[in-house]
Amino acid sequence: MRILFHVHALTIGGAERQLVYLARGLAKKGWSVHVVTLYPGGPFWDELHKEGRCILHSLNRKGRWDFTVIIKLAKYIERNHIDLVQGWMLPCNSFAAIAAKLAGAPMMMAIRASNMEYGIGGRIYAQADRWVAQWLAERVIFNSYVGRDYYVGLGYPSSKCIVIPNGIPCPDVKYFPEPFAHSPPWRIGMIARLDPMKDHVTMFRAMAILLQKDVPVELHLYGDGDREWKQYLKNQARRLGVDAVIHWHGFVKDVWSVLARLDVVASSSCGEGMSNALLEAMMAARPIVATNVGDARRMLDGEAGQCGMVVPARDSRAMGEAIEAMIRNRSRAVEMGMRAREMASKFFTVEA
């Protein structure tokens, strides 16, 4: 079977990483996998190219108003006798749907967020996606139950909507050091790109609350983003008086070595589908404090019991209090981390 995934680009991101896992896994099973991007290059492009299992092709879009890529994609589908097309988020769901229709191939779409705040262009594509879901897509695949319910509420046909959770590979690391097994300050970590949706400022305010209570903590940030936004965040950290305890590490490829050094993993995001960062923290048996967005509550309050603490989004006081509670009761925090590892190993591997 010949499958084509259509994605914006193969740059660093959780959704892109999930696509790499999926494409790589299907190719290993002997399927012919084509990954067609709007723009060439990127770390994940290099990764897939080096492995040589998937066929990579870029439509080389000239800019946001270049819609000739739809015709190029349709011709590619016809020329390579593609059996199934899957779009991967905005705007590629709409482009893939039209191209697949022109080429006579069935199409599925993927939505990997619960709710998003788009600009005018994004809102137009989001409206187009709803039309695609109703009339052109065979299936609409979500990575979170919250996302599915949100979009069904917007008018997406529930009969077409299915949930396939994210998966992560089991780490090569067989043992992670127990958190809090060192002298303070305690290391709080965020693994997230520098983006407004990740709401780092709420985390900065939570750190200020902890410091006012003389809780010995430091915040380690792993991830990169727009230069201007990074400078804005640094200015906010200075304004809140927490810049001295924040460590900016940028993007780090080996997430497992990062997690091994952290005592608590925090996510202050105001919008998610199913967070890869939380899954990785669970697999590394880290205590977790996360905002109640996407499927965070489902992930951290699973069958094995409470695996972490969930707080309201944009509530810095609740975030600070939850982190403080973990530090005050470190043995319970360690137990939650172990239960999180159990849940991740059972339900959220790539194989599952």
NORSUL-V234025 format. One record per residue. RES is the residue in one small letter. SS is DSSP state (H for helix, E for strand, C for the rest). OMEGA is omega in whole degrees, -180 to 180 (none if undefined). D_LAST is the distance of its C-alpha to the last C-alpha in Angstrom with 1 decimal. Layout:
# NORSUL-V234025
res=[RES | RES]
ss=[SS | SS]
omega=[OMEGA | OMEGA]
d_last=[D_LAST | D_LAST]
This chain:
# NORSUL-V234025
res=[m | r | i | l | f | h | v | h | a | l | t | i | g | g | a | e | r | q | l | v | y | l | a | r | g | l | a | k | k | g | w | s | v | h | v | v | t | l | y | p | g | g | p | f | w | d | e | l | h | k | e | g | r | c | i | l | h | s | l | n | r | k | g | r | w | d | f | t | v | i | i | k | l | a | k | y | i | e | r | n | h | i | d | l | v | q | g | w | m | l | p | c | n | s | f | a | a | i | a | a | k | l | a | g | a | p | m | m | m | a | i | r | a | s | n | m | e | y | g | i | g | g | r | i | y | a | q | a | d | r | w | v | a | q | w | l | a | e | r | v | i | f | n | s | y | v | g | r | d | y | y | v | g | l | g | y | p | s | s | k | c | i | v | i | p | n | g | i | p | c | p | d | v | k | y | f | p | e | p | f | a | h | s | p | p | w | r | i | g | m | i | a | r | l | d | p | m | k | d | h | v | t | m | f | r | a | m | a | i | l | l | q | k | d | v | p | v | e | l | h | l | y | g | d | g | d | r | e | w | k | q | y | l | k | n | q | a | r | r | l | g | v | d | a | v | i | h | w | h | g | f | v | k | d | v | w | s | v | l | a | r | l | d | v | v | a | s | s | s | c | g | e | g | m | s | n | a | l | l | e | a | m | m | a | a | r | p | i | v | a | t | n | v | g | d | a | r | r | m | l | d | g | e | a | g | q | c | g | m | v | v | p | a | r | d | s | r | a | m | g | e | a | i | e | a | m | i | r | n | r | s | r | a | v | e | m | g | m | r | a | r | e | m | a | s | k | f | f | t | v | e | a]
ss=[C | E | E | E | E | E | E | C | C | C | C | C | C | H | H | H | H | H | H | H | H | H | H | H | H | H | H | H | C | C | C | E | E | E | E | E | E | C | C | C | C | C | H | H | H | H | H | H | H | H | H | C | C | C | E | E | E | E | C | C | C | C | C | C | C | C | C | H | H | H | H | H | H | H | H | H | H | H | H | C | C | C | C | E | E | E | E | E | C | C | C | H | H | H | H | H | H | H | H | H | H | H | H | C | C | E | E | E | E | E | E | C | C | C | C | C | C | C | C | H | H | H | H | H | H | H | H | H | H | H | H | H | H | H | H | C | C | C | E | E | E | E | C | C | H | H | H | H | H | H | H | H | H | C | C | C | C | H | H | H | E | E | E | C | C | C | C | E | C | C | C | C | C | C | C | C | C | C | C | C | C | C | C | C | C | E | E | E | E | E | E | C | C | E | C | H | H | H | C | H | H | H | H | H | H | H | H | H | H | H | H | H | C | C | C | C | E | E | E | E | E | E | C | C | E | C | H | H | H | H | H | H | H | H | H | H | H | H | H | C | C | C | H | H | H | E | E | E | E | E | C | C | C | C | H | H | H | H | H | H | C | C | C | E | E | E | E | C | C | C | C | C | C | C | C | H | H | H | H | H | H | H | H | C | C | C | E | E | E | E | E | C | C | C | C | H | H | H | H | H | E | E | C | C | E | E | C | C | E | E | E | C | C | C | C | H | H | H | H | H | H | H | H | H | H | H | H | H | C | H | H | H | H | H | H | H | H | H | H | H | H | H | H | H | H | H | H | C | E | C | C | C]
omega=[-179 | -177 | 177 | 172 | 179 | -175 | -179 | 179 | -180 | 176 | -178 | 177 | -178 | 180 | 179 | 177 | 178 | 177 | 178 | 178 | -176 | -179 | -180 | -178 | 179 | 179 | 178 | 178 | 176 | 178 | 176 | -173 | 177 | 174 | -176 | -176 | 171 | -176 | -175 | 170 | -179 | -178 | -179 | 172 | -179 | -179 | -180 | 179 | -179 | 180 | 174 | -179 | -176 | 176 | -177 | 179 | 176 | 176 | 176 | 179 | -175 | -179 | -173 | 180 | 179 | -179 | 174 | 179 | 179 | 178 | 178 | -180 | 179 | 179 | 178 | 179 | 179 | -175 | -176 | 175 | -178 | -179 | -177 | 179 | 174 | 173 | -176 | 175 | 179 | -11 | -169 | 175 | -179 | -180 | -179 | -179 | -179 | -179 | 180 | 178 | 179 | -177 | 178 | 180 | 175 | -173 | 171 | 179 | -179 | 176 | -170 | 176 | 177 | 173 | -176 | 174 | -176 | 167 | -175 | 179 | 179 | 179 | 177 | 179 | 179 | 177 | 177 | 178 | 179 | 177 | 178 | -179 | -177 | -167 | -172 | -174 | 174 | -180 | 172 | -173 | 178 | 175 | 179 | 178 | 177 | 178 | 178 | -178 | 180 | -176 | 173 | 177 | 177 | 178 | 176 | -178 | -175 | -179 | -180 | -169 | 176 | -179 | 171 | -176 | 172 | 174 | 175 | 178 | 174 | -176 | 175 | 179 | -179 | -177 | 173 | 179 | -179 | 178 | 179 | -179 | 180 | 178 | 176 | 14 | 179 | -173 | 174 | -176 | 170 | 177 | -173 | 176 | 179 | -171 | -179 | -178 | -178 | 171 | 178 | -176 | 175 | 178 | 178 | 179 | 177 | 177 | 178 | 178 | 180 | -180 | 177 | 179 | -179 | 174 | -175 | -177 | 169 | -175 | 180 | -177 | 178 | -178 | -179 | -179 | -180 | -175 | -179 | 179 | 177 | 178 | 176 | -180 | 179 | 177 | 178 | 178 | 178 | -179 | -179 | 176 | -178 | -175 | -177 | -178 | 179 | 178 | -177 | -175 | -176 | -179 | 178 | -175 | -177 | -176 | -176 | 177 | 176 | -177 | -179 | -178 | -174 | 176 | 178 | 173 | -178 | 173 | -180 | -175 | 176 | 177 | 179 | 163 | 172 | -169 | 173 | -178 | 177 | 178 | 180 | 177 | 177 | -179 | 179 | 177 | 178 | 169 | -172 | 167 | -175 | 176 | -175 | 177 | -178 | -178 | -177 | -179 | 178 | -179 | -171 | 174 | -173 | -175 | -178 | -178 | -176 | -178 | -178 | -179 | -177 | -177 | 179 | 176 | 177 | 179 | -175 | 180 | 179 | 178 | 180 | -179 | 180 | 177 | 178 | 179 | 178 | -180 | 180 | -179 | -172 | 179 | 178 | 178 | 178 | 178 | 178 | 178 | 179 | 177 | 177 | 178 | 179 | -179 | -178 | -178 | -177 | -168 | -166 | 173 | 176 | -179 | 178 | none]
d_last=[21.4 | 22.4 | 20.4 | 22.0 | 20.6 | 23.4 | 23.3 | 26.2 | 25.9 | 23.7 | 24.9 | 23.3 | 21.1 | 17.8 | 17.4 | 18.6 | 16.2 | 13.2 | 15.2 | 15.7 | 12.1 | 11.7 | 15.1 | 14.8 | 11.7 | 13.5 | 16.7 | 15.6 | 14.8 | 18.5 | 18.5 | 21.3 | 20.0 | 22.7 | 22.4 | 25.7 | 26.8 | 29.8 | 30.8 | 30.5 | 29.4 | 27.4 | 25.4 | 22.2 | 24.6 | 26.0 | 22.7 | 21.6 | 25.2 | 25.5 | 22.5 | 24.2 | 21.4 | 21.5 | 24.7 | 25.8 | 28.6 | 30.3 | 32.5 | 34.6 | 35.2 | 38.7 | 38.2 | 36.9 | 39.5 | 38.7 | 37.3 | 38.2 | 34.6 | 33.7 | 36.2 | 35.0 | 31.4 | 32.6 | 34.6 | 31.7 | 29.6 | 32.6 | 33.5 | 30.1 | 29.5 | 26.2 | 24.4 | 22.2 | 22.6 | 20.3 | 22.0 | 20.5 | 22.4 | 26.2 | 28.4 | 26.2 | 25.1 | 28.8 | 29.8 | 27.0 | 28.0 | 31.7 | 31.2 | 29.0 | 31.6 | 34.4 | 32.7 | 31.7 | 27.9 | 25.3 | 23.6 | 20.7 | 20.7 | 18.4 | 19.5 | 18.0 | 20.5 | 21.9 | 25.5 | 27.4 | 31.1 | 32.2 | 35.5 | 37.5 | 35.7 | 32.3 | 33.6 | 34.9 | 31.6 | 29.8 | 32.4 | 31.8 | 28.1 | 29.0 | 31.2 | 28.6 | 26.2 | 29.0 | 30.5 | 28.6 | 24.8 | 23.0 | 20.0 | 19.6 | 16.1 | 15.7 | 13.4 | 15.1 | 16.8 | 19.9 | 20.0 | 19.8 | 22.5 | 24.6 | 24.7 | 25.3 | 28.2 | 29.5 | 29.7 | 26.5 | 26.2 | 23.7 | 23.2 | 21.7 | 19.4 | 15.7 | 13.1 | 9.8 | 9.1 | 9.4 | 7.2 | 9.3 | 9.9 | 11.1 | 14.9 | 17.4 | 19.4 | 19.3 | 21.6 | 22.4 | 25.9 | 26.4 | 27.3 | 31.0 | 32.1 | 34.9 | 37.9 | 37.7 | 37.4 | 33.8 | 31.4 | 29.6 | 27.3 | 26.1 | 23.7 | 24.4 | 26.4 | 30.0 | 30.0 | 31.7 | 28.4 | 27.4 | 30.7 | 31.7 | 35.1 | 33.9 | 32.5 | 35.9 | 37.7 | 35.6 | 36.5 | 40.1 | 40.0 | 38.7 | 41.4 | 44.0 | 43.0 | 43.3 | 39.7 | 39.2 | 36.2 | 35.4 | 32.9 | 31.0 | 29.8 | 27.3 | 27.2 | 29.9 | 31.2 | 34.5 | 37.5 | 39.5 | 36.7 | 36.3 | 40.1 | 40.0 | 37.5 | 39.7 | 42.7 | 41.0 | 40.1 | 43.8 | 45.1 | 43.1 | 44.3 | 40.9 | 41.0 | 42.1 | 38.9 | 36.5 | 35.2 | 34.0 | 31.8 | 30.7 | 27.6 | 26.1 | 23.6 | 22.5 | 20.8 | 20.2 | 23.9 | 24.7 | 22.5 | 24.1 | 27.5 | 26.8 | 27.6 | 26.3 | 23.9 | 25.3 | 24.4 | 27.4 | 25.9 | 27.5 | 24.8 | 21.1 | 18.2 | 15.2 | 16.5 | 14.9 | 17.7 | 16.9 | 13.3 | 15.0 | 17.7 | 15.5 | 13.9 | 17.6 | 18.8 | 21.2 | 23.0 | 22.4 | 24.8 | 23.7 | 25.3 | 24.4 | 23.1 | 20.0 | 17.3 | 18.6 | 19.9 | 16.9 | 14.9 | 17.9 | 19.1 | 16.2 | 16.3 | 17.2 | 20.1 | 21.3 | 19.4 | 21.8 | 24.7 | 24.8 | 28.1 | 29.6 | 29.4 | 32.6 | 33.9 | 34.8 | 36.5 | 33.5 | 31.4 | 34.2 | 34.6 | 30.9 | 31.0 | 34.3 | 33.0 | 30.3 | 33.0 | 35.4 | 33.0 | 31.1 | 30.2 | 28.4 | 26.6 | 25.4 | 24.1 | 22.1 | 20.6 | 19.6 | 18.0 | 16.1 | 14.8 | 13.7 | 11.9 | 10.1 | 9.2 | 7.9 | 6.3 | 6.2 | 5.2 | 5.5 | 3.8 | 0.0]
